[in-house]
Amino acid sequence: MSEGSIESDMEIGVALAFGAVALVGTALLFGYPSQIGRAGGFAAAFVFALCAIVAVHVFD
């Protein structure tokens, strides 16, 4: 038997999960009727997109 390391693709899964939440924030950004709701959608999209990028680097 050969020895090898098992690599995990956890960073891809976590990044995709954060990306999905960021897409929901983007939908709020364009679809919410009030300015406060649009600001919250922008904040959610920005924060979760940033978390997706950080997750790729942390789990790498």
Contacts in CASP RR format, 6 or more apart in sequence:
PFRMAT RR
TARGET T0000
AUTHOR 0000-0000-0000
METHOD contacts of the structure
MODEL  1
MSEGSIESDMEIGVALAFGAVALVGTALLFGYPSQIGRAGGFAAAFVFAL
CAIVAVHVFD
8 59 0 8 1.000
10 59 0 8 1.000
11 55 0 8 1.000
11 56 0 8 1.000
11 58 0 8 1.000
11 59 0 8 1.000
11 60 0 8 1.000
12 56 0 8 1.000
14 52 0 8 1.000
14 55 0 8 1.000
14 56 0 8 1.000
14 59 0 8 1.000
15 52 0 8 1.000
15 53 0 8 1.000
15 55 0 8 1.000
15 56 0 8 1.000
16 52 0 8 1.000
18 48 0 8 1.000
18 49 0 8 1.000
18 51 0 8 1.000
18 52 0 8 1.000
18 55 0 8 1.000
19 48 0 8 1.000
19 49 0 8 1.000
19 52 0 8 1.000
21 44 0 8 1.000
21 48 0 8 1.000
22 44 0 8 1.000
22 45 0 8 1.000
22 48 0 8 1.000
22 49 0 8 1.000
22 52 0 8 1.000
23 45 0 8 1.000
24 44 0 8 1.000
25 40 0 8 1.000
25 41 0 8 1.000
25 42 0 8 1.000
25 44 0 8 1.000
25 45 0 8 1.000
25 48 0 8 1.000
26 41 0 8 1.000
26 45 0 8 1.000
28 37 0 8 1.000
28 38 0 8 1.000
28 40 0 8 1.000
28 41 0 8 1.000
28 44 0 8 1.000
28 45 0 8 1.000
29 38 0 8 1.000
29 40 0 8 1.000
29 41 0 8 1.000
29 42 0 8 1.000
29 45 0 8 1.000
30 38 0 8 1.000
31 38 0 8 1.000
32 38 0 8 1.000
32 40 0 8 1.000
32 41 0 8 1.000
END
